[in-house]
Amino acid sequence: MAAGPGSGEKGLEFEVRGGPWEGFHALVFYAAVACAVLATAGVARMATGICAVALLFYSILAVFSSPTYLVILPEEKTVALERYRFFFPSRRRFSRDDLEEIVVQERGLSGAEGEGRPSGRSLSYSARVYLRRRGGRKHRVYRSEMSGSPAENRARAFLVVEALSAHLDLPVSYSSR
């Protein structure tokens, strides 16, 4: 999560990681790696080598040039999801009237953390924060990183929830699995 105070109209913004776009292009990257292995093994060396290079550069460009940000706009009770796809932006605004609640979902809290002992890195822990619209549809605005410890990810999720609830004055619903 990258968070920083914006200047002027921008307000506070958080980077939203993951989603189908990044997942698909991660698979494209792994296909490029598989093609590179096949090329070094001698299987259709020229075709799989060219395919590996093309897919590798495409997947890196797609992920690098396509971030998603949650922007809290200070002048109004509004948040915006800014998505970039190959550097082309699209912005979707959500006003306070369109939203029902902030949903926090935690999964896989380790036993060591619950007992007060510091836990190391845990891939089984995840925290997600969603904005639920009046119609019931949810939009993910935060997903925990795989590189952080559960305590760090929990603190980051708390910062996102605190900023959203203070700005939008929405109730927070919490669930744990």
MOTA-V957366 format. One record per residue. N is the residue number from 1. RES is the residue in three letters. PSI is psi in radians with two decimals (* if undefined). BURIAL is # if it has 9 or more other C-alpha atoms within 8 Angstrom, else .. D_LAST is the distance of its C-alpha to the last C-alpha in Angstrom with 2 decimals. Layout:
n=N res=RES psi=PSI burial=BURIAL d_last=D_LAST
n=N res=RES psi=PSI burial=BURIAL d_last=D_LAST
//
This chain:
n=1 res=MET psi=2.22 burial=# d_last=22.48
n=2 res=ALA psi=2.15 burial=. d_last=26.05
n=3 res=ALA psi=2.53 burial=. d_last=26.87
n=4 res=GLY psi=2.60 burial=. d_last=30.34
n=5 res=PRO psi=2.26 burial=. d_last=32.54
n=6 res=GLY psi=2.93 burial=# d_last=34.45
n=7 res=SER psi=2.49 burial=. d_last=38.03
n=8 res=GLY psi=-2.11 burial=. d_last=39.63
n=9 res=GLU psi=-0.49 burial=. d_last=37.92
n=10 res=LYS psi=-0.85 burial=# d_last=34.95
n=11 res=GLY psi=-2.59 burial=# d_last=33.09
n=12 res=LEU psi=2.40 burial=# d_last=29.86
n=13 res=GLU psi=2.55 burial=# d_last=28.09
n=14 res=PHE psi=2.47 burial=# d_last=24.92
n=15 res=GLU psi=2.33 burial=# d_last=24.64
n=16 res=VAL psi=2.08 burial=# d_last=21.89
n=17 res=ARG psi=2.76 burial=# d_last=21.25
n=18 res=GLY psi=-2.85 burial=. d_last=20.23
n=19 res=GLY psi=3.02 burial=. d_last=20.47
n=20 res=PRO psi=-0.61 burial=. d_last=22.62
n=21 res=TRP psi=-0.93 burial=. d_last=25.79
n=22 res=GLU psi=-0.62 burial=# d_last=24.88
n=23 res=GLY psi=-0.77 burial=# d_last=23.16
n=24 res=PHE psi=-0.75 burial=. d_last=26.36
n=25 res=HIS psi=-0.37 burial=# d_last=28.59
n=26 res=ALA psi=-0.68 burial=# d_last=26.74
n=27 res=LEU psi=-0.66 burial=. d_last=27.59
n=28 res=VAL psi=-0.71 burial=# d_last=31.14
n=29 res=PHE psi=-0.77 burial=# d_last=31.32
n=30 res=TYR psi=-0.57 burial=. d_last=30.36
n=31 res=ALA psi=-0.65 burial=# d_last=32.99
n=32 res=ALA psi=-0.71 burial=# d_last=35.47
n=33 res=VAL psi=-0.73 burial=# d_last=34.73
n=34 res=ALA psi=-0.71 burial=# d_last=35.24
n=35 res=CYS psi=-0.66 burial=# d_last=38.50
n=36 res=ALA psi=-0.70 burial=# d_last=39.64
n=37 res=VAL psi=-0.75 burial=. d_last=39.11
n=38 res=LEU psi=-0.64 burial=# d_last=41.01
n=39 res=ALA psi=-0.69 burial=# d_last=43.75
n=40 res=THR psi=-0.38 burial=. d_last=44.25
n=41 res=ALA psi=-0.15 burial=. d_last=44.32
n=42 res=GLY psi=0.17 burial=. d_last=47.18
n=43 res=VAL psi=1.91 burial=. d_last=45.61
n=44 res=ALA psi=1.02 burial=. d_last=47.29
n=45 res=ARG psi=-0.82 burial=# d_last=47.50
n=46 res=MET psi=-0.82 burial=. d_last=48.77
n=47 res=ALA psi=-0.82 burial=. d_last=46.46
n=48 res=THR psi=-0.49 burial=# d_last=43.20
n=49 res=GLY psi=-0.80 burial=# d_last=44.25
n=50 res=ILE psi=-0.73 burial=. d_last=44.91
n=51 res=CYS psi=-0.72 burial=# d_last=41.72
n=52 res=ALA psi=-0.80 burial=# d_last=39.72
n=53 res=VAL psi=-0.78 burial=# d_last=41.33
n=54 res=ALA psi=-0.81 burial=# d_last=40.96
n=55 res=LEU psi=-0.63 burial=# d_last=37.26
n=56 res=LEU psi=-0.87 burial=# d_last=36.52
n=57 res=PHE psi=-0.65 burial=. d_last=38.23
n=58 res=TYR psi=-0.82 burial=. d_last=36.80
n=59 res=SER psi=-0.68 burial=# d_last=33.14
n=60 res=ILE psi=-0.75 burial=# d_last=33.72
n=61 res=LEU psi=-0.74 burial=# d_last=35.52
n=62 res=ALA psi=-0.78 burial=# d_last=32.90
n=63 res=VAL psi=-0.74 burial=# d_last=29.98
n=64 res=PHE psi=-0.68 burial=. d_last=32.22
n=65 res=SER psi=0.19 burial=# d_last=33.79
n=66 res=SER psi=1.02 burial=# d_last=30.75
n=67 res=PRO psi=2.87 burial=# d_last=28.50
n=68 res=THR psi=2.35 burial=# d_last=26.54
n=69 res=TYR psi=2.51 burial=# d_last=26.69
n=70 res=LEU psi=2.10 burial=# d_last=25.39
n=71 res=VAL psi=2.18 burial=# d_last=28.50
n=72 res=ILE psi=2.00 burial=# d_last=28.72
n=73 res=LEU psi=2.10 burial=# d_last=32.24
n=74 res=PRO psi=-0.52 burial=# d_last=33.83
n=75 res=GLU psi=-0.45 burial=. d_last=36.65
n=76 res=GLU psi=2.86 burial=. d_last=34.66
n=77 res=LYS psi=1.16 burial=# d_last=31.35
n=78 res=THR psi=2.54 burial=# d_last=30.25
n=79 res=VAL psi=2.72 burial=# d_last=27.93
n=80 res=ALA psi=2.44 burial=# d_last=28.73
n=81 res=LEU psi=2.00 burial=# d_last=27.00
n=82 res=GLU psi=2.08 burial=# d_last=29.66
n=83 res=ARG psi=2.38 burial=# d_last=29.43
n=84 res=TYR psi=2.28 burial=# d_last=32.06
n=85 res=ARG psi=1.91 burial=# d_last=32.93
n=86 res=PHE psi=0.83 burial=. d_last=35.74
n=87 res=PHE psi=0.07 burial=. d_last=36.66
n=88 res=PHE psi=2.09 burial=. d_last=37.00
n=89 res=PRO psi=2.64 burial=. d_last=35.06
n=90 res=SER psi=2.45 burial=. d_last=33.52
n=91 res=ARG psi=2.32 burial=. d_last=32.21
n=92 res=ARG psi=2.11 burial=. d_last=30.15
n=93 res=ARG psi=2.51 burial=. d_last=30.30
n=94 res=PHE psi=2.06 burial=# d_last=28.06
n=95 res=SER psi=2.90 burial=# d_last=29.78
n=96 res=ARG psi=-0.62 burial=. d_last=28.36
n=97 res=ASP psi=-0.45 burial=. d_last=29.66
n=98 res=ASP psi=-0.30 burial=. d_last=27.70
n=99 res=LEU psi=2.58 burial=# d_last=24.27
n=100 res=GLU psi=-0.84 burial=# d_last=22.21
n=101 res=GLU psi=2.95 burial=# d_last=19.30
n=102 res=ILE psi=2.21 burial=# d_last=17.19
n=103 res=VAL psi=2.21 burial=# d_last=13.51
n=104 res=VAL psi=2.21 burial=# d_last=11.20
n=105 res=GLN psi=2.15 burial=# d_last=7.77
n=106 res=GLU psi=2.51 burial=# d_last=6.37
n=107 res=ARG psi=2.34 burial=# d_last=4.80
n=108 res=GLY psi=0.73 burial=. d_last=6.49
n=109 res=LEU psi=2.20 burial=# d_last=8.33
n=110 res=SER psi=2.70 burial=# d_last=11.36
n=111 res=GLY psi=-0.62 burial=. d_last=13.16
n=112 res=ALA psi=-0.64 burial=# d_last=16.26
n=113 res=GLU psi=-0.69 burial=# d_last=14.94
n=114 res=GLY psi=-0.45 burial=. d_last=13.85
n=115 res=GLU psi=0.02 burial=. d_last=17.36
n=116 res=GLY psi=-0.11 burial=. d_last=19.18
n=117 res=ARG psi=2.54 burial=. d_last=20.41
n=118 res=PRO psi=2.33 burial=. d_last=20.43
n=119 res=SER psi=2.65 burial=# d_last=18.30
n=120 res=GLY psi=-2.67 burial=. d_last=19.78
n=121 res=ARG psi=2.37 burial=. d_last=18.58
n=122 res=SER psi=2.03 burial=# d_last=15.25
n=123 res=LEU psi=-0.23 burial=. d_last=14.62
n=124 res=SER psi=-0.28 burial=. d_last=11.15
n=125 res=TYR psi=2.39 burial=# d_last=9.98
n=126 res=SER psi=2.58 burial=# d_last=10.01
n=127 res=ALA psi=2.36 burial=# d_last=10.39
n=128 res=ARG psi=2.52 burial=# d_last=11.83
n=129 res=VAL psi=2.28 burial=# d_last=14.12
n=130 res=TYR psi=2.66 burial=# d_last=15.72
n=131 res=LEU psi=2.14 burial=# d_last=18.82
n=132 res=ARG psi=2.20 burial=# d_last=18.92
n=133 res=ARG psi=2.94 burial=# d_last=22.50
n=134 res=ARG psi=-0.57 burial=. d_last=24.31
n=135 res=GLY psi=-0.07 burial=. d_last=24.31
n=136 res=GLY psi=-0.21 burial=. d_last=20.52
n=137 res=ARG psi=2.43 burial=. d_last=20.48
n=138 res=LYS psi=2.51 burial=. d_last=18.10
n=139 res=HIS psi=2.12 burial=. d_last=19.46
n=140 res=ARG psi=2.28 burial=# d_last=17.51
n=141 res=VAL psi=-0.11 burial=# d_last=19.21
n=142 res=TYR psi=2.46 burial=# d_last=17.29
n=143 res=ARG psi=2.35 burial=# d_last=15.35
n=144 res=SER psi=2.67 burial=# d_last=15.08
n=145 res=GLU psi=2.63 burial=. d_last=17.77
n=146 res=MET psi=-0.32 burial=. d_last=17.64
n=147 res=SER psi=-0.23 burial=. d_last=20.53
n=148 res=GLY psi=2.80 burial=# d_last=19.19
n=149 res=SER psi=2.83 burial=# d_last=17.68
n=150 res=PRO psi=-0.65 burial=# d_last=14.32
n=151 res=ALA psi=-0.73 burial=. d_last=16.61
n=152 res=GLU psi=-0.77 burial=. d_last=18.66
n=153 res=ASN psi=-0.65 burial=# d_last=15.97
n=154 res=ARG psi=-0.69 burial=# d_last=14.45
n=155 res=ALA psi=-0.71 burial=. d_last=18.10
n=156 res=ARG psi=-0.74 burial=# d_last=18.86
n=157 res=ALA psi=-0.69 burial=# d_last=16.07
n=158 res=PHE psi=-0.72 burial=. d_last=17.44
n=159 res=LEU psi=-0.71 burial=. d_last=20.90
n=160 res=VAL psi=-0.81 burial=# d_last=20.16
n=161 res=VAL psi=-0.73 burial=# d_last=18.60
n=162 res=GLU psi=-0.78 burial=. d_last=21.49
n=163 res=ALA psi=-0.75 burial=. d_last=24.09
n=164 res=LEU psi=-0.80 burial=# d_last=22.90
n=165 res=SER psi=-0.60 burial=# d_last=22.62
n=166 res=ALA psi=-0.68 burial=. d_last=25.97
n=167 res=HIS psi=-0.76 burial=# d_last=27.68
n=168 res=LEU psi=-0.23 burial=# d_last=26.48
n=169 res=ASP psi=0.90 burial=. d_last=25.99
n=170 res=LEU psi=2.62 burial=# d_last=22.84
n=171 res=PRO psi=2.67 burial=. d_last=20.20
n=172 res=VAL psi=2.25 burial=# d_last=16.75
n=173 res=SER psi=2.33 burial=. d_last=13.65
n=174 res=TYR psi=2.36 burial=. d_last=10.42
n=175 res=SER psi=2.59 burial=. d_last=6.84
n=176 res=SER psi=2.47 burial=. d_last=3.79
n=177 res=ARG psi=* burial=. d_last=0.00
//
